[in-house]
């Protein structure tokens, strides 16, 4: 355990740059490993989750090399040429690594054992096991479809048409990645659009992939036995990491903060839209495109936020940002209502229950429903903070960072029980926060 108390902070001012987007970083290494030749990556997120992906791709034959801060080179083996790993693939805390790599392995003639830490080993993998089993892969999982898990890939795998029962970019991506080495056309139908980094990057690497809108649904098709071409990738800043600093600048009086190079993919930008609906002063500066992804610098000023009913249709575009949004809602004027958030119960922790308990313990008024939270704001007044026991984060990096932000806008500060999990996605978080609060 590494507890830390985050104390009230003066205005946040200046310019910062957050680490590279985690979703794009994972996919850059995976697709680079499946291309034939050398892919170069700048701005890669070097958190523990992405390093788990890099280690796994090395174990299956790719050369993955760090050249300097955020700069990496991947020499790929080609689709269909992954090698049998000689030891279990340790996914650490990374659900993204696990689910996407299960998709990759599922259509290769290899067997892999997936293991992870205590938190990841509690997370169910059934949503990925189901479609990959239909493609011919076989699984021996721990009870409840959990890790440790043994996967035997199918050769050849069978192309399927799969309708996502629950909106999940990870399940969609796993099926599309399995489709790369599957003869024929693999189809995924999305009733609700989810983040589309996999589609953009697969096209960029040369896969034959089409997206059709039909009756409000997205139909994504990928042609198998693909030949991927190596790329030069510049990873934009992670909007999920930027979220904590956006909320901090909005709720700490007097703040005016510029966050540079933030990825604003429309399937990921829901938080900015919701915070603007609440009255947040967020200005997009220098909008541009980097590697097929929309990017801008965000100028964020302290604002008097108003509670709203958050449109559940926006949930997939901000699913990882809800813990940060809950902190903003706790300091708004009036009531914020969220719904359609069932997926938050199977993240690194049950984020609805854990955030409800954490915010309540520091003076917020929160009611927990089955699929969301209702939060009565303080009207801009600081939260009381946690005078007694530390906040329980349940090994969840986003809970830890959200409650750190709550501490900045409190009277007594907030003690987080363990800051170590923050390194999974944002190793520089505490140092950046300290630099702004001095």
Residue pairs with C-beta under 8 A, 6 or more apart in sequence:
1 417
1 418
1 420
2 418
2 419
2 420
3 390
3 415
3 416
3 417
3 418
3 419
4 404
4 415
4 416
4 419
4 430
5 407
5 413
5 414
5 415
5 416
6 403
6 404
6 405
6 406
6 407
6 408
6 413
6 414
6 415
6 416
6 433
7 407
7 408
7 413
8 382
8 385
8 407
8 408
8 409
8 410
8 411
8 412
8 413
9 248
9 252
9 408
9 409
9 436
9 437
10 252
10 254
10 437
11 252
11 253
11 254
11 255
11 256
11 302
12 245
12 248
12 249
12 252
12 255
12 256
12 257
12 408
12 436
12 437
13 254
13 255
13 256
13 257
13 436
14 257
14 258
14 435
14 436
15 257
15 258
15 259
15 260
16 245
16 257
16 258
16 259
16 260
16 432
16 435
16 436
17 237
17 259
17 260
17 261
18 237
18 238
18 241
18 242
18 245
18 259
18 262
18 426
18 432
19 45
19 46
19 47
19 70
19 237
19 238
19 241
19 425
19 426
19 427
19 428
20 43
20 44
20 45
20 70
20 235
20 236
20 237
20 238
21 45
21 197
21 235
21 236
21 237
21 238
21 239
21 240
21 263
21 293
22 45
22 47
22 49
22 50
22 96
22 238
22 240
22 241
22 425
23 96
23 169
23 195
23 197
23 238
23 268
24 197
24 201
24 233
24 235
24 236
24 263
24 293
25 41
25 44
25 45
25 50
25 53
25 235
26 49
26 50
26 53
26 94
26 96
26 97
26 100
27 100
27 173
27 197
27 198
27 201
28 39
28 41
28 44
28 74
28 201
28 233
28 235
29 41
29 44
29 50
29 53
29 54
29 57
29 64
29 72
29 74
30 53
30 57
30 100
30 101
30 104
30 177
31 39
31 201
31 202
31 205
31 228
31 231
32 39
32 41
32 62
32 64
32 74
32 76
32 230
32 231
32 233
33 57
33 60
33 61
33 62
33 64
33 74
33 76
33 77
33 82
34 76
34 77
34 78
34 79
34 82
34 104
34 180
34 205
34 228
35 74
35 76
35 78
35 205
35 206
35 228
35 229
35 230
35 231
36 76
36 77
36 78
36 227
36 228
36 229
36 230
37 75
37 76
37 229
37 230
38 73
38 74
38 75
38 76
38 230
39 73
39 74
39 75
39 76
39 230
39 231
39 232
39 233
40 71
40 72
40 73
40 74
40 232
40 233
41 71
41 72
41 73
41 74
41 233
41 235
42 70
42 71
42 233
42 234
42 235
43 70
43 234
43 235
43 236
43 237
43 261
44 50
44 70
44 71
44 72
44 235
45 70
45 235
45 238
45 425
46 66
46 69
46 70
46 427
47 423
47 424
47 425
47 426
47 427
48 92
48 93
48 94
48 423
48 424
48 427
49 92
49 93
49 94
49 96
49 97
49 424
49 425
50 94
50 97
51 92
52 90
52 91
52 92
52 94
52 97
53 94
53 96
53 97
53 100
53 101
54 64
54 72
55 89
55 90
56 85
56 89
56 91
56 97
56 101
57 64
57 74
58 64
59 85
59 86
59 87
59 89
60 77
60 82
60 83
60 84
60 85
60 105
60 110
60 112
61 77
61 81
61 82
61 83
62 74
62 75
62 76
62 77
63 73
63 74
63 75
64 72
64 73
64 74
65 72
65 73
65 74
65 75
66 72
67 73
70 235
74 230
76 228
76 230
77 83
78 227
78 228
79 180
79 181
79 225
79 226
79 227
79 228
80 108
80 181
80 225
82 104
82 105
82 108
82 110
83 110
84 110
84 111
84 112
85 110
85 112
88 112
88 113
88 114
88 115
88 148
89 101
89 112
89 113
89 114
89 115
90 115
90 116
91 97
91 98
91 101
91 114
91 115
91 116
91 120
91 147
92 116
92 117
92 120
92 424
93 116
93 117
93 119
93 120
93 348
93 395
93 397
93 421
93 424
94 116
94 120
94 424
95 120
95 123
95 170
95 347
95 348
96 170
98 114
98 116
98 120
98 125
98 147
99 125
99 128
99 170
99 171
99 173
99 174
100 170
100 173
100 174
100 177
101 112
101 114
102 114
102 125
102 128
102 129
102 132
102 149
102 151
102 174
103 128
103 132
103 173
103 174
103 175
103 176
103 177
103 178
104 177
104 178
104 180
105 112
105 137
105 151
105 153
106 132
106 135
106 136
106 137
106 151
106 153
106 154
106 157
106 174
106 178
107 135
107 136
107 137
107 153
107 154
107 155
107 156
107 157
107 178
107 179
107 180
107 181
107 182
107 224
108 153
108 155
108 181
109 153
109 155
110 153
111 150
111 151
111 152
111 153
112 150
112 151
112 153
113 148
113 149
113 150
113 151
114 147
114 148
114 149
114 150
114 151
115 121
115 147
115 148
116 147
117 395
118 395
119 348
119 349
119 394
119 395
119 396
119 421
120 147
120 348
121 142
121 146
121 147
121 148
122 146
123 146
123 147
123 346
123 347
123 348
124 144
124 145
124 146
124 346
125 141
125 145
125 146
125 147
125 149
126 144
126 145
127 165
127 166
127 168
127 171
128 170
128 171
128 174
129 139
129 141
129 145
131 160
131 162
131 171
131 174
131 175
132 139
132 151
132 174
132 175
132 178
133 139
134 158
134 160
134 162
135 154
135 157
135 158
135 159
135 160
135 175
135 178
135 182
135 186
136 154
136 156
136 157
136 158
137 151
137 152
137 153
137 154
137 157
137 178
138 151
138 152
138 154
139 149
139 150
139 151
139 152
140 149
140 150
141 147
141 149
141 150
142 148
142 149
156 182
156 183
157 178
157 181
157 182
157 183
158 182
159 179
159 182
159 183
159 184
159 185
159 186
159 187
159 224
160 175
160 186
160 187
161 187
161 189
162 175
162 186
162 187
162 188
162 189
163 188
163 189
163 191
164 171
164 172
164 188
164 189
164 190
164 191
164 194
166 342
166 343
167 190
167 191
167 192
167 193
167 194
167 315
167 316
167 343
168 194
168 343
169 194
169 195
169 196
169 197
169 198
169 267
169 316
172 188
172 190
172 194
172 198
172 220
173 197
173 198
175 186
175 188
176 186
176 188
176 198
176 199
176 202
176 209
176 220
176 222
177 198
178 186
179 185
179 186
179 222
179 224
180 202
180 207
180 222
180 224
180 226
180 228
181 224
181 225
181 226
182 224
182 225
183 224
183 225
184 223
184 224
185 221
185 222
185 223
185 224
186 221
186 222
186 224
187 219
187 220
187 221
188 219
188 220
189 217
189 218
189 219
189 220
190 217
190 218
190 219
190 220
191 216
191 217
192 313
192 316
193 218
193 267
193 316
193 317
194 267
194 316
195 265
195 267
195 268
195 316
195 317
196 211
196 265
196 267
197 265
197 267
197 293
199 209
199 211
199 220
200 265
200 292
200 293
201 292
202 209
202 222
203 209
203 292
204 231
204 291
204 292
205 228
205 229
205 230
205 231
206 226
206 227
206 228
206 229
207 222
207 223
207 226
207 228
208 222
208 223
208 226
209 220
209 221
209 222
209 223
210 220
210 221
211 218
211 219
211 220
212 218
212 219
212 220
212 221
213 219
233 291
234 290
234 291
235 291
236 261
236 262
236 263
236 290
236 291
236 293
236 295
237 259
237 260
237 261
237 262
237 263
237 295
238 262
238 263
238 425
238 426
239 262
239 263
239 264
239 265
239 268
239 269
239 271
239 272
239 321
240 268
240 320
240 321
240 398
240 425
241 425
241 426
241 429
242 259
242 262
242 298
243 271
243 320
243 321
243 324
243 325
244 324
244 401
244 402
244 404
244 405
244 426
244 429
245 257
245 259
245 300
245 432
245 436
246 259
246 271
246 272
246 275
246 280
246 282
246 298
246 300
246 324
247 275
247 324
247 325
247 327
247 328
247 402
247 405
248 255
248 257
248 405
248 408
248 409
248 433
248 436
249 255
249 256
249 257
249 300
249 301
249 302
250 275
250 280
250 281
250 282
250 300
250 301
250 302
250 303
250 305
250 328
251 302
251 305
251 327
251 328
251 331
251 405
251 408
251 409
252 302
252 408
252 409
253 302
254 302
255 300
255 301
255 302
256 299
256 300
256 301
256 302
257 299
257 300
257 301
257 436
258 285
258 297
258 298
258 299
258 300
259 297
259 298
259 300
260 297
261 290
261 295
261 297
262 295
262 296
262 297
262 298
263 290
263 293
263 294
263 295
264 272
264 284
264 287
264 294
264 295
264 296
265 293
265 294
266 294
266 317
267 316
267 317
268 317
268 318
269 317
269 318
270 314
270 315
270 316
270 317
270 318
270 321
271 318
271 321
271 324
271 325
272 282
272 298
273 314
273 317
274 308
274 310
274 314
274 318
274 325
275 282
275 305
275 325
275 328
276 282
277 308
278 305
278 306
278 307
278 308
278 328
278 329
278 332
278 336
279 303
279 304
279 305
279 306
280 300
280 303
280 305
280 328
281 300
281 301
281 302
281 303
282 298
282 299
282 300
283 298
283 299
283 300
284 296
284 297
284 298
285 296
285 297
285 298
285 299
286 296
286 297
287 294
287 295
287 296
288 294
288 295
288 296
289 295
304 333
304 380
305 328
305 329
305 331
305 332
305 333
305 377
305 380
306 332
306 333
306 334
307 329
307 332
307 333
307 334
307 335
307 336
307 337
307 375
307 376
307 377
308 336
308 337
309 336
309 337
310 325
310 336
310 337
310 338
310 339
312 338
312 339
312 340
312 341
312 372
313 340
315 322
315 340
315 341
315 343
318 325
319 341
319 343
319 344
320 347
320 398
322 338
322 341
322 344
322 351
322 355
323 351
323 355
323 398
323 399
323 401
323 402
324 398
324 401
324 402
324 405
325 338
326 338
326 355
326 359
326 366
326 373
326 375
326 402
327 359
327 402
327 403
327 405
327 406
327 409
329 336
329 338
329 373
329 375
329 377
330 359
330 364
330 365
330 366
330 375
330 377
330 378
330 383
330 406
331 377
331 378
331 380
331 381
331 382
331 383
331 409
332 375
332 377
332 378
332 379
332 380
333 377
333 379
333 380
334 376
334 377
334 379
335 374
335 375
335 376
335 377
336 374
336 375
336 377
337 372
337 374
338 372
338 373
338 374
338 375
339 369
339 371
339 372
340 371
340 372
341 352
341 371
341 372
341 373
342 370
342 371
344 350
344 351
344 352
345 351
345 352
345 353
347 396
347 398
348 394
348 395
348 396
348 397
348 398
348 399
348 421
349 393
349 394
349 395
349 396
349 399
350 394
351 396
351 398
351 399
352 368
352 371
352 372
352 373
353 368
354 392
354 393
354 394
354 396
354 399
355 366
355 373
355 399
355 402
356 366
356 367
356 368
356 373
357 392
358 391
358 392
358 393
358 399
358 402
358 403
358 406
359 366
359 375
359 383
359 406
360 366
361 386
361 389
361 391
362 383
362 384
362 385
362 386
362 391
362 403
362 406
362 407
362 410
362 414
363 378
363 383
363 384
363 385
363 410
364 375
364 376
364 378
364 383
365 375
365 376
366 373
366 374
366 375
366 376
367 373
367 374
367 375
382 409
382 410
382 411
383 406
383 409
383 410
383 411
383 414
384 410
384 411
384 412
385 407
385 410
385 411
385 412
385 413
385 414
386 410
386 412
386 413
386 414
386 415
387 412
389 415
390 415
390 416
390 417
391 399
391 403
391 414
391 415
391 416
391 417
392 417
393 399
393 400
393 403
393 416
393 417
393 418
393 421
395 418
395 421
396 421
397 421
397 422
397 423
397 424
397 425
397 426
398 425
400 416
400 418
400 419
400 421
400 422
401 422
401 426
401 429
403 414
403 416
404 414
404 416
404 419
404 429
404 430
404 433
406 414
407 413
407 414
407 415
407 416
408 433
408 437
419 430
422 429
422 430
